[in-house]
């Protein structure tokens, strides 16, 4: 009785396995110096976005009570200068990180979720159903993603939800093809045949056997898609298709273009948001490559 009481229960064993898996993942991830650099950059951007209400305040975007003169050059008072309304560009860049990161994350999750569902269904159902899904995927794949996103953002109301939807529903085909290939590989294994022989239906096979095996690929693809989604959000905002009531990095570039900063040589209006977009996209790409290499050992370790 004492021996049986000392043995951990199923939930405790499951927690132990998850902790060991997380420890192994972190140990392998630390071998990627570029991945650690990207993760450190993302942590800094996330902290800046989360603490923006405390560090810069929500009134940083107010155009009626701007603290400076329009288009002031960088100085001790305004390290990144001011915009055409006299607002502090450093505060605007920090505040804009909240919208850019949020839209990028939500759009990437939506895109990967659609791609994972389509890919698993197309790989599991081999007949006409799977063929139709892949032909739809091929159609979206050959169509320019940016053109489709612009078309959706144009016909719908200008809001953050529209931007997330426009990016998410146009950028899922790559994920669908990758997940379908992994699904075909998983379903060719003997334990899938045994599960079907024991009476496992389609839902059981897809959710209990296929999904856990394709989840590492889905997680890696999500980290890679975030950078593309942030760039897409900046592009839509730069084209004037974003939400005009919020501040984002793409919106700042759009304001700079409308103010004639390029021809006037007001470099401080263009460079900070552009560098922020590039750094975040690079950081997510580095993290995504490192996660992909850890979850797929055949890719090797890149130091």
DRENSEVEX-330094 format. One record per atom (N, C-alpha, C): x, y, z; residue in three letters. Coordinates in steps of 0.05 Angstrom, whole numbers, padded with zeros to 5 digits, always signed. Layout:
REM residues N
XYZALA/...
REM end
This chain:
REM residues 303
+00016-00024+00000UNK/+00000+00000+00000UNK/+00017+00025+00000UNK/+00039+00025+00016UNK/+00056+00049+00017UNK/+00070+00053-00010UNK/+00078+00031-00024UNK/+00091+00033-00050UNK/+00072+00045-00070UNK/+00046+00035-00070UNK/+00027+00045-00089UNK/+00020+00075-00083UNK/+00020+00083-00057UNK/+00014+00110-00051UNK/+00037+00129-00059UNK/+00061+00118-00060UNK/+00084+00135-00067UNK/+00086+00139-00097UNK/+00073+00122-00113UNK/+00075+00125-00142UNK/+00058+00149-00151UNK/+00068+00165-00169UNK/+00053+00189-00179UNK/+00030+00180-00196UNK/+00009+00196-00197UNK/-00014+00190-00214UNK/-00009+00197-00243UNK/-00028+00191-00260UNK/-00025+00197-00288UNK/-00021+00227-00294UNK/-00035+00244-00280UNK/-00031+00273-00284UNK/-00003+00282-00276UNK/+00007+00271-00254UNK/+00034+00279-00245UNK/+00054+00269-00265UNK/+00050+00245-00276UNK/+00069+00234-00296UNK/+00068+00251-00321UNK/+00044+00260-00329UNK/+00041+00277-00353UNK/+00056+00303-00349UNK/+00053+00315-00325UNK/+00067+00340-00319UNK/+00097+00336-00320UNK/+00107+00314-00309UNK/+00135+00308-00309UNK/+00146+00306-00338UNK/+00130+00292-00355UNK/+00139+00289-00383UNK/+00139+00316-00397UNK/+00119+00333-00391UNK/+00119+00359-00404UNK/+00143+00376-00395UNK/+00150+00374-00369UNK/+00173+00389-00359UNK/+00199+00379-00372UNK/+00202+00353-00374UNK/+00226+00342-00387UNK/+00228+00350-00416UNK/+00205+00350-00430UNK/+00204+00358-00458UNK/+00212+00387-00461UNK/+00201+00404-00443UNK/+00208+00433-00445UNK/+00237+00437-00438UNK/+00248+00422-00419UNK/+00276+00425-00413UNK/+00294+00416-00436UNK/+00287+00394-00449UNK/+00302+00386-00473UNK/+00301+00406-00495UNK/+00277+00417-00499UNK/+00273+00437-00520UNK/+00291+00461-00515UNK/+00291+00472-00490UNK/+00307+00495-00484UNK/+00336+00489-00486UNK/+00345+00465-00478UNK/+00373+00458-00480UNK/+00382+00458-00509UNK/+00366+00448-00526UNK/+00373+00447-00555UNK/+00371+00475-00567UNK/+00351+00490-00558UNK/+00348+00517-00569UNK/+00372+00535-00562UNK/+00383+00531-00538UNK/+00406+00548-00530UNK/+00430+00544-00547UNK/+00431+00521-00562UNK/+00453+00516-00580UNK/+00453+00534-00605UNK/+00431+00548-00609UNK/+00428+00566-00632UNK/+00432+00594-00623UNK/+00456+00605-00629UNK/+00462+00632-00620UNK/+00444+00653-00634UNK/+00439+00648-00660UNK/+00421+00667-00674UNK/+00393+00666-00662UNK/+00384+00643-00655UNK/+00357+00640-00642UNK/+00356+00655-00616UNK/+00377+00653-00600UNK/+00378+00667-00574UNK/+00378+00697-00579UNK/+00393+00706-00599UNK/+00393+00735-00605UNK/+00366+00745-00613UNK/+00352+00729-00630UNK/+00325+00736-00638UNK/+00306+00736-00615UNK/+00308+00717-00597UNK/+00291+00715-00573UNK/+00296+00739-00555UNK/+00321+00747-00551UNK/+00327+00770-00534UNK/+00314+00796-00546UNK/+00316+00798-00572UNK/+00304+00822-00585UNK/+00274+00822-00582UNK/+00262+00799-00585UNK/+00233+00797-00582UNK/+00224+00804-00554UNK/+00239+00795-00534UNK/+00233+00801-00506UNK/+00234+00831-00501UNK/+00254+00844-00513UNK/+00256+00873-00510UNK/+00232+00888-00523UNK/+00225+00879-00547UNK/+00202+00892-00560UNK/+00176+00886-00545UNK/+00174+00862-00535UNK/+00149+00855-00520UNK/+00147+00872-00494UNK/+00170+00875-00480UNK/+00170+00892-00456UNK/+00163+00921-00462UNK/+00174+00931-00485UNK/+00168+00958-00492UNK/+00139+00962-00499UNK/+00127+00942-00513UNK/+00099+00944-00520UNK/+00081+00942-00495UNK/+00087+00924-00477UNK/+00071+00920-00453UNK/+00072+00943-00434UNK/+00096+00956-00432UNK/+00099+00978-00413UNK/+00094+01005-00426UNK/+00085+01006-00451UNK/+00081+01031-00465UNK/+00062+01049-00451UNK/+00039+01039-00439UNK/+00021+01058-00425UNK/+00035+01072-00401UNK/+00055+01059-00389UNK/+00069+01070-00367UNK/+00092+01088-00375UNK/+00106+01081-00397UNK/+00130+01096-00405UNK/+00124+01120-00422UNK/+00105+01117-00441UNK/+00099+01140-00459UNK/+00071+01151-00455UNK/+00053+01135-00444UNK/+00026+01145-00439UNK/+00009+01142-00464UNK/-00017+01140-00459UNK/-00036+01136-00481UNK/-00041+01162-00497UNK/-00033+01185-00485UNK/-00038+01210-00499UNK/-00015+01217-00518UNK/+00003+01199-00524UNK/+00025+01204-00542UNK/+00015+01209-00570UNK/-00008+01197-00577UNK/-00018+01199-00604UNK/-00037+01223-00608UNK/-00040+01239-00587UNK/-00059+01262-00588UNK/-00047+01284-00606UNK/-00062+01292-00626UNK/-00052+01312-00645UNK/-00059+01341-00636UNK/-00077+01343-00618UNK/-00086+01370-00609UNK/-00068+01382-00587UNK/-00053+01365-00574UNK/-00036+01375-00552UNK/-00008+01363-00555UNK/+00003+01366-00579UNK/+00030+01356-00584UNK/+00051+01372-00570UNK/+00071+01359-00559UNK/+00091+01373-00542UNK/+00111+01389-00558UNK/+00114+01384-00584UNK/+00135+01397-00600UNK/+00124+01410-00625UNK/+00143+01421-00641UNK/+00135+01433-00666UNK/+00136+01412-00688UNK/+00122+01417-00710UNK/+00122+01397-00732UNK/+00150+01393-00743UNK/+00156+01368-00747UNK/+00181+01359-00761UNK/+00206+01371-00749UNK/+00208+01369-00722UNK/+00233+01376-00709UNK/+00254+01354-00713UNK/+00278+01362-00717UNK/+00300+01342-00720UNK/+00306+01330-00692UNK/+00319+01306-00692UNK/+00326+01294-00666UNK/+00342+01312-00649UNK/+00335+01312-00623UNK/+00348+01330-00603UNK/+00348+01316-00576UNK/+00358+01330-00556UNK/+00357+01318-00530UNK/+00329+01315-00519UNK/+00311+01333-00527UNK/+00284+01331-00517UNK/+00268+01310-00533UNK/+00273+01308-00559UNK/+00260+01288-00576UNK/+00282+01272-00590UNK/+00290+01249-00578UNK/+00313+01234-00589UNK/+00309+01225-00618UNK/+00284+01220-00626UNK/+00278+01212-00654UNK/+00264+01234-00669UNK/+00263+01258-00659UNK/+00249+01279-00673UNK/+00219+01279-00668UNK/+00205+01295-00684UNK/+00176+01296-00683UNK/+00164+01291-00710UNK/+00138+01285-00710UNK/+00124+01280-00736UNK/+00112+01307-00746UNK/+00095+01305-00766UNK/+00084+01329-00778UNK/+00064+01343-00759UNK/+00056+01330-00738UNK/+00038+01343-00718UNK/+00053+01352-00693UNK/+00079+01347-00692UNK/+00094+01355-00669UNK/+00095+01334-00647UNK/+00086+01310-00653UNK/+00086+01288-00633UNK/+00114+01275-00631UNK/+00120+01265-00608UNK/+00146+01252-00603UNK/+00147+01225-00618UNK/+00166+01223-00637UNK/+00167+01199-00653UNK/+00176+01174-00637UNK/+00193+01179-00617UNK/+00202+01156-00600UNK/+00178+01144-00586UNK/+00161+01161-00575UNK/+00137+01151-00562UNK/+00118+01137-00582UNK/+00116+01148-00606UNK/+00098+01137-00626UNK/+00108+01109-00635UNK/+00135+01106-00638UNK/+00146+01081-00646UNK/+00141+01060-00624UNK/+00145+01068-00599UNK/+00140+01049-00577UNK/+00111+01042-00575UNK/+00093+01062-00578UNK/+00065+01056-00577UNK/+00056+01040-00601UNK/+00067+01045-00624UNK/+00060+01030-00648UNK/+00068+01001-00647UNK/+00087+00994-00631UNK/+00095+00966-00628UNK/+00072+00949-00618UNK/+00054+00960-00602UNK/+00032+00945-00591UNK/+00014+00935-00614UNK/+00007+00953-00633UNK/-00011+00946-00654UNK/+00003+00927-00674UNK/+00028+00934-00682UNK/+00042+00918-00702UNK/+00046+00889-00692UNK/+00055+00886-00667UNK/+00059+00859-00656UNK/+00033+00844-00653UNK/+00012+00858-00643UNK/-00014+00845-00639UNK/-00025+00835-00666UNK/-00025+00852-00686UNK/-00036+00845-00712UNK/-00020+00822-00724UNK/+00007+00824-00722UNK/+00024+00803-00733UNK/+00019+00776-00720UNK/+00016+00776-00694UNK/+00012+00750-00680UNK/-00016+00739-00686UNK/-00037+00755-00686UNK/-00064+00745-00691UNK/-00066+00736-00720UNK/-00055+00751-00739UNK/-00056+00743-00767UNK/-00041+00717-00772UNK/-00018+00714-00759UNK/-00002+00689-00762UNK/-00017+00665-00750UNK/-00029+00669-00727UNK/-00045+00646-00715UNK/-00068+00639-00733UNK/-00083+00659-00743UNK/-00105+00653-00761UNK/-00096+00639-00786UNK/-00074+00648-00798UNK/-00064+00636-00822UNK/-00056+00607-00818UNK/-00040+00602-00797UNK/-00031+00575-00791UNK/-00054+00557-00784UNK/-00074+00567-00769UNK/-00097+00551-00762UNK/-00112+00541-00787UNK/-00117+00560-00805UNK/-00131+00552-00830UNK/-00114+00532-00846UNK/-00088+00538-00848UNK/-00071+00520-00863UNK/-00069+00492-00851UNK/-00068+00491-00824UNK/-00066+00465-00810UNK/-00092+00449-00815UNK/-00115+00461-00812UNK/-00140+00447-00816UNK/-00142+00437-00845UNK/-00137+00454-00864UNK/-00138+00446-00892UNK/-00118+00424-00898UNK/-00094+00427-00888UNK/-00073+00407-00894UNK/-00079+00380-00882UNK/-00088+00380-00857UNK/-00095+00354-00845UNK/-00118+00341-00860UNK/-00139+00356-00866UNK/-00162+00345-00880UNK/-00154+00335-00908UNK/-00138+00350-00922UNK/-00130+00342-00949UNK/-00112+00318-00948UNK/-00095+00315-00927UNK/-00078+00291-00925UNK/-00092+00267-00915UNK/-00113+00271-00899UNK/-00128+00248-00888UNK/-00148+00237-00908UNK/-00163+00254-00922UNK/-00183+00245-00941UNK/-00170+00245-00969UNK/-00163+00222-00979UNK/-00148+00220-01003UNK/-00164+00223-01029UNK/-00190+00221-01028UNK/-00207+00221-01052UNK/-00212+00248-01063UNK/-00236+00252-01074UNK/-00244+00277-01087UNK/-00243+00300-01067UNK/-00250+00295-01042UNK/-00250+00316-01022UNK/-00222+00328-01019UNK/-00202+00311-01016UNK/-00175+00321-01013UNK/-00165+00334-01038UNK/-00173+00324-01061UNK/-00165+00337-01087UNK/-00176+00365-01090UNK/-00201+00368-01083UNK/-00214+00395-01084UNK/-00200+00414-01065UNK/-00194+00405-01041UNK/-00180+00423-01022UNK/-00153+00431-01033UNK/-00138+00413-01045UNK/-00112+00420-01055UNK/-00113+00438-01080UNK/-00134+00435-01096UNK/-00137+00453-01119UNK/-00143+00481-01110UNK/-00160+00483-01089UNK/-00165+00510-01077UNK/-00139+00522-01065UNK/-00124+00505-01052UNK/-00098+00514-01041UNK/-00080+00523-01063UNK/-00078+00508-01085UNK/-00061+00516-01107UNK/-00070+00543-01119UNK/-00096+00548-01120UNK/-00106+00573-01131UNK/-00097+00596-01113UNK/-00100+00593-01087UNK/-00091+00614-01069UNK/-00060+00617-01070UNK/-00046+00595-01075UNK/-00017+00596-01075UNK/-00006+00611-01099UNK/-00019+00609-01122UNK/-00008+00623-01146UNK/-00018+00652-01147UNK/-00039+00659-01132UNK/-00048+00686-01132UNK/-00030+00703-01114UNK/-00024+00728-01122UNK/-00007+00745-01105UNK/-00021+00751-01078UNK/-00008+00744-01057UNK/-00019+00747-01030UNK/-00026+00776-01024UNK/-00007+00794-01031UNK/-00012+00822-01025UNK/-00036+00833-01040UNK/-00039+00825-01065UNK/-00062+00834-01081UNK/-00088+00825-01069UNK/-00089+00800-01061UNK/-00114+00790-01048UNK/-00119+00805-01021UNK/-00098+00809-01006UNK/-00102+00823-00980UNK/-00111+00852-00985UNK/-00100+00865-01005UNK/-00109+00892-01012UNK/-00138+00893-01020UNK/-00146+00873-01036UNK/-00174+00871-01045UNK/-00193+00867-01022UNK/-00186+00850-01003UNK/-00203+00845-00980UNK/-00204+00870-00962UNK/-00181+00882-00958UNK/-00180+00906-00940UNK/-00195+00929-00953UNK/-00197+00930-00979UNK/-00210+00952-00993UNK/-00240+00949-00991UNK/-00251+00925-00994UNK/-00280+00922-00995UNK/-00292+00920-00967UNK/-00276+00916-00946UNK/-00285+00914-00919UNK/-00279+00940-00904UNK/-00291+00943-00880UNK/-00287+00967-00864UNK/-00258+00968-00855UNK/-00248+00992-00851UNK/-00220+00996-00843UNK/-00218+00993-00813UNK/-00208+00970-00804UNK/-00205+00964-00776UNK/-00183+00944-00773UNK/-00174+00939-00747UNK/-00153+00920-00742UNK/-00163+00891-00749UNK/-00189+00886-00743UNK/-00200+00860-00750UNK/-00199+00855-00780UNK/-00204+00875-00796UNK/-00202+00872-00825UNK/-00174+00865-00834UNK/-00154+00879-00822UNK/-00126+00874-00829UNK/-00118+00846-00822UNK/-00126+00837-00798UNK/-00119+00810-00789UNK/-00132+00789-00808UNK/-00158+00793-00814UNK/-00172+00775-00832UNK/-00160+00775-00860UNK/-00153+00798-00870UNK/-00142+00800-00897UNK/-00116+00785-00899UNK/-00099+00788-00879UNK/-00073+00774-00879UNK/-00076+00744-00874UNK/-00094+00737-00855UNK/-00096+00709-00847UNK/-00108+00692-00869UNK/-00129+00701-00883UNK/-00143+00685-00903UNK/-00129+00684-00930UNK/-00107+00699-00933UNK/-00092+00699-00958UNK/-00064+00686-00956UNK/-00055+00680-00932UNK/-00027+00671-00929UNK/-00025+00642-00918UNK/-00047+00627-00919UNK/-00047+00600-00908UNK/-00038+00578-00927UNK/-00037+00581-00953UNK/-00031+00558-00971UNK/-00005+00544-00966UNK/+00017+00559-00960UNK/+00043+00546-00955UNK/+00041+00528-00931UNK/+00028+00537-00910UNK/+00025+00519-00886UNK/+00008+00495-00893UNK/-00013+00498-00909UNK/-00030+00475-00916UNK/-00014+00454-00931UNK/+00003+00462-00950UNK/+00018+00442-00965UNK/+00039+00428-00947UNK/+00052+00443-00929UNK/+00071+00430-00911UNK/+00057+00411-00892UNK/+00034+00419-00881UNK/+00020+00401-00862UNK/+00009+00377-00877UNK/-00001+00380-00901UNK/-00011+00357-00917UNK/+00011+00337-00921UNK/+00035+00346-00929UNK/+00058+00328-00933UNK/+00065+00313-00907UNK/+00064+00327-00885UNK/+00070+00314-00859UNK/+00048+00295-00852UNK/+00023+00301-00858UNK/+00000+00284-00852UNK/+00002+00258-00868UNK/+00010+00260-00893UNK/+00013+00236-00909UNK/+00035+00218-00898UNK/+00057+00230-00888UNK/+00078+00214-00876UNK/+00069+00201-00851UNK/+00054+00215-00834UNK/+00045+00204-00809UNK/+00025+00181-00813UNK/+00006+00185-00832UNK/-00014+00164-00836UNK/-00004+00140-00850UNK/+00021+00140-00860UNK/+00032+00116-00872UNK/+00045+00098-00851UNK/+00045+00106-00825UNK/+00058+00091-00804UNK/+00039+00069-00794UNK/+00051+00047-00784UNK/+00034+00023-00777UNK/+00014+00029-00755UNK/+00020+00046-00735UNK/+00002+00050-00713UNK/-00024+00064-00722UNK/-00024+00078-00744UNK/-00048+00090-00755UNK/-00067+00068-00765UNK/-00055+00048-00778UNK/-00071+00025-00788UNK/-00082+00009-00764UNK/-00067+00006-00743UNK/-00077-00008-00719UNK/-00100+00008-00707UNK/-00097+00035-00706UNK/-00119+00051-00694UNK/-00145+00048-00710UNK/-00142+00047-00736UNK/-00166+00043-00753UNK/-00178+00015-00749UNK/-00160-00005-00746UNK/-00170-00032-00743UNK/-00185-00035-00716UNK/-00177-00019-00696UNK/-00190-00020-00670UNK/-00216-00004-00669UNK/-00223+00008-00691UNK/-00248+00023-00693UNK/-00246+00053-00691UNK/-00221+00064-00693UNK/-00218+00092-00692UNK/-00229+00106-00718UNK/-00246+00125-00714UNK/-00257+00140-00737UNK/-00239+00162-00747UNK/-00250+00178-00766UNK/-00234+00199-00778UNK/-00226+00220-00757UNK/-00245+00228-00740UNK/-00239+00248-00720UNK/-00218+00238-00700UNK/-00220+00213-00692UNK/-00201+00202-00673UNK/-00173+00202-00685UNK/-00171+00193-00710UNK/-00144+00191-00722UNK/-00132+00218-00726UNK/-00148+00237-00735UNK/-00137+00264-00741UNK/-00130+00279-00716UNK/-00146+00277-00694UNK/-00140+00293-00670UNK/-00122+00279-00651UNK/-00123+00252-00649UNK/-00107+00238-00629UNK/-00081+00228-00639UNK/-00078+00226-00666UNK/-00053+00215-00677UNK/-00039+00234-00696UNK/-00054+00245-00715UNK/-00042+00262-00735UNK/-00035+00289-00723UNK/-00053+00302-00710UNK/-00048+00329-00700UNK/-00024+00331-00681UNK/-00021+00313-00661UNK/+00003+00315-00644UNK/+00029+00312-00660UNK/+00029+00297-00681UNK/+00053+00293-00697UNK/+00059+00317-00715UNK/+00039+00331-00724UNK/+00044+00354-00741UNK/+00046+00380-00725UNK/+00040+00379-00699UNK/+00041+00403-00683UNK/+00069+00416-00682UNK/+00091+00402-00680UNK/+00117+00415-00681UNK/+00121+00432-00707UNK/+00112+00421-00730UNK/+00114+00436-00754UNK/+00096+00460-00754UNK/+00072+00458-00742UNK/+00054+00480-00740UNK/+00066+00503-00722UNK/+00079+00495-00700UNK/+00091+00515-00682UNK/+00114+00529-00696UNK/+00130+00514-00710UNK/+00153+00527-00725UNK/+00142+00545-00746UNK/+00122+00537-00761UNK/+00110+00553-00782UNK/+00098+00579-00771UNK/+00086+00577-00747UNK/+00074+00601-00735UNK/+00095+00622-00729UNK/+00118+00614-00718UNK/+00139+00634-00712UNK/+00149+00646-00738UNK/+00150+00631-00759UNK/+00160+00642-00785UNK/+00139+00660-00798UNK/+00113+00654-00794UNK/+00092+00670-00806UNK/+00088+00697-00793UNK/+00097+00699-00768UNK/+00093+00725-00754UNK/+00108+00747-00768UNK/+00132+00742-00776UNK/+00148+00762-00789UNK/+00135+00771-00815UNK/+00124+00751-00831UNK/+00111+00758-00856UNK/+00085+00774-00850UNK/+00071+00767-00829UNK/+00046+00781-00822UNK/+00052+00810-00814UNK/+00074+00814-00799UNK/+00080+00841-00791UNK/+00088+00858-00815UNK/+00103+00847-00834UNK/+00109+00861-00859UNK/+00084+00867-00875UNK/+00066+00847-00876UNK/+00041+00852-00891UNK/+00024+00873-00878UNK/+00023+00874-00851UNK/+00007+00895-00837UNK/+00020+00922-00843UNK/+00046+00924-00843UNK/+00059+00949-00848UNK/+00054+00958-00877UNK/+00053+00939-00895UNK/+00048+00946-00923UNK/+00020+00956-00927UNK/+00000+00943-00915UNK/-00028+00952-00917UNK/-00031+00979-00904UNK/-00019+00983-00881UNK/-00021+01010-00868UNK/-00007+01031-00884UNK/+00015+01024-00897UNK/+00030+01043-00913UNK/+00013+01051-00938UNK/-00003+01033-00948UNK/-00021+01038-00971UNK/-00046+01052-00963UNK/-00049+01058-00937UNK/-00073+01072-00927UNK/-00097+01054-00923UNK/-00092+01028-00919UNK/-00114+01009-00916UNK/-00116+00999-00887UNK/-00101+01010-00869UNK/-00102+01002-00841UNK/-00123+01019-00826UNK/-00123+01015-00800UNK/-00142+01029-00783UNK/-00131+01057-00778UNK/-00144+01079-00787UNK/-00132+01105-00783UNK/-00133+01115-00755UNK/-00148+01102-00737UNK/-00151+01111-00710UNK/-00130+01101-00691UNK/-00112+01083-00700UNK/-00092+01072-00683UNK/-00064+01079-00695UNK/-00044+01077-00678UNK/-00016+01082-00687UNK/-00002+01055-00691UNK/+00009+01052-00714UNK/+00025+01028-00720UNK/+00050+01037-00736UNK/+00069+01019-00738UNK/+00093+01026-00753UNK/+00087+01031-00782UNK/+00070+01015-00795UNK/+00063+01021-00822UNK/+00048+01047-00825UNK/+00031+01053-00805UNK/+00016+01078-00806UNK/+00035+01102-00804UNK/+00057+01100-00788UNK/+00076+01121-00786UNK/+00090+01126-00813UNK/+00097+01104-00827UNK/+00108+01107-00853UNK/+00089+01120-00873UNK/+00063+01113-00870UNK/+00043+01126-00887UNK/+00041+01156-00881UNK/+00042+01163-00856UNK/+00042+01192-00848UNK/+00067+01206-00859UNK/+00090+01193-00858UNK/+00114+01205-00868UNK/+00112+01209-00898UNK/+00100+01191-00912UNK/+00097+01194-00941UNK/+00078+01217-00948UNK/+00057+01219-00933UNK/+00038+01240-00938UNK/+00049+01268-00931UNK/+00067+01268-00911UNK/+00080+01294-00904UNK/+00103+01302-00922UNK/+00110+01285-00941UNK/+00131+01291-00959UNK/+00159+01289-00947UNK/+00162+01270-00928UNK/+00187+01267-00914UNK/+00210+01258-00932UNK/+00202+01242-00953UNK/+00223+01232-00971UNK/+00236+01255-00987UNK/+00219+01271-00999UNK/+00230+01293-01015UNK/+00242+01316-00998UNK/+00232+01319-00973UNK/+00242+01340-00956UNK/+00267+01332-00941UNK/+00274+01306-00942UNK/+00298+01297-00928UNK/+00295+01293-00898UNK/+00270+01291-00889UNK/+00265+01286-00860UNK/+00268+01257-00854UNK/+00293+01248-00853UNK/+00299+01220-00850UNK/+00289+01208-00824UNK/+00289+01225-00803UNK/+00280+01214-00776UNK/+00251+01206-00776UNK/+00236+01215-00795UNK/+00207+01208-00797UNK/+00204+01180-00809UNK/+00223+01171-00825UNK/+00221+01146-00840UNK/+00237+01123-00827UNK/+00261+01130-00818UNK/+00280+01109-00810UNK/+00271+01094-00785UNK/+00263+01107-00763UNK/+00256+01091-00738UNK/+00235+01070-00742UNK/+00211+01077-00753UNK/+00192+01055-00757UNK/+00201+01034-00777UNK/+00216+01042-00797UNK/+00226+01022-00816UNK/+00246+01003-00803UNK/+00264+01014-00787UNK/+00283+00996-00773UNK/+00268+00978-00753UNK/+00248+00988-00739UNK/+00233+00972-00720UNK/+00220+00948-00735UNK/+00208+00953-00758UNK/+00195+00932-00773UNK/+00216+00911-00781UNK/+00239+00921-00791UNK/+00259+00902-00800UNK/+00270+00886-00777UNK/+00275+00898-00754UNK/+00286+00884-00731UNK/+00267+00862-00721UNK/+00241+00869-00719UNK/+00222+00850-00709UNK/+00219+00827-00728UNK/+00217+00833-00754UNK/+00215+00812-00774UNK/+00239+00793-00773UNK/+00263+00805-00771UNK/+00287+00789-00769UNK/+00288+00772-00744UNK/+00279+00784-00721UNK/+00279+00769-00696UNK/+00261+00745-00697UNK/+00237+00748-00708UNK/+00218+00726-00710UNK/+00229+00705-00730UNK/+00242+00714-00751UNK/+00253+00694-00770UNK/+00276+00678-00757UNK/+00293+00691-00741UNK/+00314+00676-00728UNK/+00303+00656-00708UNK/+00282+00665-00692UNK/+00270+00647-00673UNK/+00256+00624-00688UNK/+00243+00630-00710UNK/+00229+00609-00725UNK/+00248+00588-00736UNK/+00270+00597-00747UNK/+00290+00578-00757UNK/+00302+00561-00735UNK/+00307+00573-00712UNK/+00317+00558-00690UNK/+00297+00537-00680UNK/+00272+00545-00677UNK/+00251+00526-00669UNK/+00248+00504-00689UNK/+00249+00511-00715UNK/+00246+00491-00736UNK/+00269+00471-00735UNK/+00293+00481-00730UNK/+00316+00463-00728UNK/+00315+00445-00703UNK/+00305+00456-00681UNK/+00303+00439-00657UNK/+00282+00418-00660UNK/+00259+00424-00671UNK/+00237+00405-00674UNK/+00242+00385-00697UNK/+00259+00393-00716UNK/+00266+00374-00738UNK/+00296+00371-00738UNK/+00306+00351-00723UNK/+00335+00348-00720UNK/+00350+00344-00746UNK/+00336+00334-00767UNK/+00349+00329-00792UNK/+00360+00355-00805UNK/+00350+00378-00796UNK/+00360+00403-00807UNK/+00387+00411-00795UNK/+00395+00397-00774UNK/+00420+00403-00762UNK/+00419+00427-00744UNK/+00442+00434-00731UNK/+00444+00456-00713UNK/+00461+00478-00726UNK/+00450+00502-00727UNK/+00464+00525-00738UNK/+00473+00543-00715UNK/+00498+00545-00712UNK/+00509+00561-00690UNK/+00514+00590-00699UNK/
REM end
